[in-house]
């Protein structure tokens, strides 16, 4: 079972779309590009770093709902393993 991180409204949730542990040999900023549909929360080591909403009605009526690498999150520099969890809303 997935770790219940990326809680919404103070509740633990177990719906995880992706999870990874990132390890670096030195402290450096890392840019991560991603795309999503509907809603998303991205947590780093259990701390909410990003939230987005691309759900129905969140754009103009001509929006085609195309998912691409249009969003980017820069992870802070750490020289230790970091756990990234992406959860759908």
RAJO-V338898 format. One record per residue. N is the residue number from 1. RES is the residue in one small letter. PHI is phi as a letter, one per 40 degrees, with the letter a starting at -180 (NA if undefined). OMEGA is omega in radians with two decimals (none if undefined). Layout:
N & RES & PHI & OMEGA
N & RES & PHI & OMEGA
//
This chain:
1 & x & NA & -3.12
2 & x & c & 3.08
3 & x & c & -3.10
4 & x & c & 3.07
5 & x & c & -3.07
6 & x & g & -3.13
7 & x & c & 3.07
8 & x & b & 3.12
9 & x & f & 3.10
10 & x & g & -3.14
11 & x & b & 3.04
12 & x & c & 3.12
13 & x & b & -3.12
14 & x & b & 3.13
15 & x & c & -3.12
16 & x & b & 3.11
17 & x & c & 3.14
18 & x & a & 3.07
19 & x & a & 3.14
20 & x & a & 3.00
21 & x & b & -3.12
22 & x & b & 3.14
23 & x & b & 3.13
24 & x & b & 3.13
25 & x & c & 3.12
26 & x & a & 3.12
27 & x & c & 3.11
28 & x & a & 3.08
29 & x & c & -3.13
30 & x & b & 3.09
31 & x & c & 3.13
32 & x & b & 3.10
33 & x & b & -3.10
34 & x & a & 3.07
35 & x & b & -3.13
36 & x & a & 3.01
37 & x & b & -3.07
38 & x & g & -3.11
39 & x & b & -3.13
40 & x & a & 2.97
41 & x & b & 3.10
42 & x & b & 3.12
43 & x & b & 3.06
44 & x & b & -3.11
45 & x & f & 3.09
46 & x & g & -3.13
47 & x & b & 3.13
48 & x & c & -3.11
49 & x & b & -3.05
50 & x & a & 3.00
51 & x & a & -3.12
52 & x & a & 3.13
53 & x & b & 3.07
54 & x & b & -3.06
55 & x & c & -3.14
56 & x & d & 3.12
57 & x & g & -3.13
58 & x & c & 3.13
59 & x & b & 3.09
60 & x & c & -3.07
61 & x & c & -3.13
62 & x & c & -3.13
63 & x & c & -3.05
64 & x & c & 3.13
65 & x & g & -3.12
66 & x & c & 3.10
67 & x & b & 3.10
68 & x & a & 3.14
69 & x & c & -3.05
70 & x & c & -3.12
71 & x & b & -3.11
72 & x & a & 3.10
73 & x & b & 3.10
74 & x & c & 3.13
75 & x & c & -3.12
76 & x & c & -3.10
77 & x & c & 3.06
78 & x & a & 3.08
79 & x & b & 3.10
80 & x & a & 3.13
81 & x & c & 3.10
82 & x & b & -3.12
83 & x & b & 3.10
84 & x & b & 3.13
85 & x & b & 3.10
86 & x & b & -3.08
87 & x & b & 3.07
88 & x & c & 3.13
89 & x & c & none
//
